[in-house]
């Protein structure tokens, strides 16, 4: 029996395809609340790489991504610190409202 699901015109032909699609649905369902921050094509590529790359390749890719994320967090923190200092200076310069 063929199952027609929203697979962009594809059909699930055998048990392996059905099982694989089901795993994808489960993973995707767990990511739904983060969907605004995700690119589904890159998520799928990451899953494919996690399954197919060697352990050493996975370690290298993961280490580089962690380094990139740490740099991004550092830059974000520095921007927040600068923006916060600027806000405090601007606020300090404004006269306080007089009580009524």
C-alpha atoms as one frame of an Amber mdcrd trajectory, in Angstrom:
protein
   0.000   0.000   0.000   1.317   3.446  -0.934   0.823   6.342   1.403   0.355
   9.803  -0.049   1.479  12.380   2.488   2.505  16.015   2.163   5.911  15.044
   0.741   5.904  17.616  -2.033   4.438  15.128  -4.517   6.460  12.116  -3.371
   5.022   8.857  -2.096   6.371   6.524   0.554   7.106   3.270  -1.212   8.378
   0.853   1.439   8.946   0.359   5.161  12.359   2.117   5.140  10.886   5.247
   3.548   7.933   5.243   5.950  10.201   4.731   8.963  12.626   7.448   7.801
   9.789   9.900   7.181   8.334   9.140  10.613  11.689   9.873  12.277  11.809
  13.167  10.375   8.306  14.038  11.549   9.262  13.324  15.146  12.414  15.445
  14.941  10.537  18.226  13.177   7.736  18.176  15.736  10.245  18.677  18.535
  11.559  21.784  16.715   8.232  23.451  15.923   8.447  26.048  18.697  11.799
  27.222  17.283  10.632  27.329  13.658  11.061  31.105  13.296  14.785  30.709
  13.986  15.356  27.652  11.780  16.019  27.004   8.121  14.436  23.579   7.420
  16.850  22.874   4.549  19.864  23.433   6.824  18.278  21.320   9.581  17.832
  18.496   7.057  21.435  18.932   5.872  22.656  18.778   9.474  20.702  15.580
  10.085  22.086  14.048   6.890  25.641  14.991   7.863  25.175  13.642  11.402
  24.177  10.301   9.908  26.802  10.128   7.137  29.967  11.884   8.379  32.716
  10.035  10.226  33.148  10.631  13.953  36.257  12.742  13.308  34.452  14.860
  10.708  31.536  15.367  13.105  33.916  16.486  15.867  35.591  18.969  13.507
  32.306  20.413  12.250  30.878  20.634  15.775  34.024  22.325  17.116  33.925
  24.943  14.346  30.221  25.627  14.880  30.742  25.990  18.643  33.607  28.413
  17.983  31.409  30.437  15.617  28.545  30.519  18.136  30.874  31.595  20.954
  32.173  34.448  18.786  28.617  35.489  17.939  27.645  35.479  21.630  30.733
  37.528  22.495  29.884  40.109  19.826  26.262  40.201  20.964  27.354  40.713
  24.575  29.721  43.527  23.599  26.964  45.233  21.596  24.555  44.942  24.536
  27.166  46.414  26.881  27.803  49.340  24.522  24.092  49.934  23.928  23.407
  49.768  27.665  26.128  52.299  28.473  24.845  54.612  25.741  21.294  54.347
  27.078  22.435  55.149  30.628  24.368  58.194  29.416  21.386  59.457  27.415
  19.056  58.880  30.350  21.412  60.624  32.769  21.499  63.696  30.528  17.714
  64.077  30.465  16.089  66.164  33.174  13.977  64.276  35.672  10.253  64.867
  35.429   8.983  67.118  38.172   6.531  65.592  40.639   2.982  66.852  40.421
